[in-house]
Amino acid sequence: MKISSKLLSAMLAAGLLCAASPMAAQAADNDLKWWQKTCVYQIYPKSFADTTGSGVGDLRGIIEHLDHIKSIGCGAIWLTPVYPSPMVDNGYDIANYTDIDPSYGTMADFENLAAEAKKRDIRLVMDLVFNHSSDKHEWFKESQKSRTNPKADWYIWRDAKENGEPPTNWRSIFGGSAWSYSKERGQYYLHTFAKEQPDLNWENPEVRHALYEAARFWLDKGVGGFRIDAITYIKKPAEFVDGKPDGEDGLSGIHGLTANTPGILDFLHEFKQEVFANGDIFTVGEANGVSPSDLPKWVGKDGVFDMVFEFSHMNLPLKKGEVWCRPTEWKLSELKAAITSSQKATQDNGWCPVFFENHDQPRAVNHFFPAGADTKKAAKAIAAVLYTMRGTPFVYEGQELGMTNVAFPSIDDYNDISSHGQYKNALTEGFSPQKALDFVHFFSRDNARTPMQWTNGANAGFTTGKPWLPVNPNYPNVNAALESADKNSVLSFYRDLGKLRRQRKELVFGSYEELLPADEQIFAFARRYQNKALVTAVNFSLQPAPLPKSIYGGKLIFASQKNSDQDTLLPLEARVYEETGR
Ligand code: GLC
């Protein structure tokens, strides 16, 4: 029998049902939206598939691989920026918000991609970069002409200090001062990121409305949602004052001074009302600087977005240990605690994206596992957590193959603007060139941006030309063609996990309960739905891990390795149990 929502409220009021039962976080089928029941695949188009021999991926290349994406159970594609751009930050410097960069194709290619994706029940999600534009955007060109130009106030301009120095000592996220001088206008402009990425002035309503209009342009094209870039930086403090110097350069990192400034939510609620409050789309904000305790203001019924990328679990393994070499001192219990806090904050109100990779992060197999780990086993271990956790899993291109970090021999081989900034910073801090390069090897965003590995042919089948960034030399052993034909590969494991998610309601609708929180080897949790539960247990270490009976009491339904010893997990082994009777 189906209970109507009216009848349900009446039953609740009469005390016939318990609204605050521990099962409250379980969702009913029709409570969840399409994007809560699927997985999202993230594409960095420049590195995905090149159909022209230019060495740069393109939209037609994505069309050729839609079935690959579908095969791992993804019903949405987050496209990192494909708009016209000088590509200083590979598209995150936008020169026109409502067109396609010619290197990726045309608007007709985009429409064709959307149509082909729709045939497979996949929707496209656009990346909105609204904190800043490119310095080649017409808006900025106008703004820098004069202090009286109609767009004079569209960016953040200030006079130099009396001694001629930049207005404040803020350091941009990519390194160096966050201010650059425009001779044309005779003033400094603010840029949270590179000097070619001037920050837009959100205090100006004309700017906000122009951005909302750009977002609506893509809604009119039928897109399924938005990922909203660097959104925590849009509100600046009322007064611009120097921060405490935190490096040899005498500057103070801008992140700690401007991220998540009070008042930001007023802008965001307006953005929501104007653009996405209604409609069958989803939004996910990139919210570095928002902590799990802030989440109820950002997501859920009183929040702004459907989900936010909150980074406490990603930043943890990067912060501990010496910053210039591979960090080793973080603990699995801390990683689990970080994930559990986001889960708890959204358990009854809101939703989480589940992610361990993106285009700014090291590859997960290098990021979350000890050096020397078998990367195929590690890739399956993280996949098991990704696909069985509560929330919408986000798979970053190549993660489903177990792609790994790369270590280019020289800093000149790196394309990523931020890696060059990191390298310079490390030298300024007094590190040797080799130490500075070691630092880049681990942290560089190019680790995630090497071309997608399709085959064991030339350039891993990514291009017939010269790839814009070298292919990872491990492609003969890590590629989609090989893995497609091998039922024990990482790719096949993702496909199997995709099936499991479709078959088991617990994985979509179930609540989340962390198990063994203090265990430093095993990541374990239960997903309860109605009177059933699935329990995931993954050994993140390189040693065998004793598995408490409370976990393996159920029926084993899924495993990443062959192991007849039921009470010990092999190094990097992942299992899923069906639990009954608890
Ligand atoms: C976000 C993007 C990153 C980009 C930056 C500036 O963090 O993910 O790739 O460099 O914003 O737009």
Boltz pocket constraint, residues with backbone or C-beta under 6 A from the ligand:
constraints:
  - pocket:
      binder: B
      contacts: [[A, 89], [A, 92], [A, 93], [A, 129], [A, 193], [A, 229], [A, 230], [A, 286], [A, 359], [A, 360]]
      max_distance: 6.0
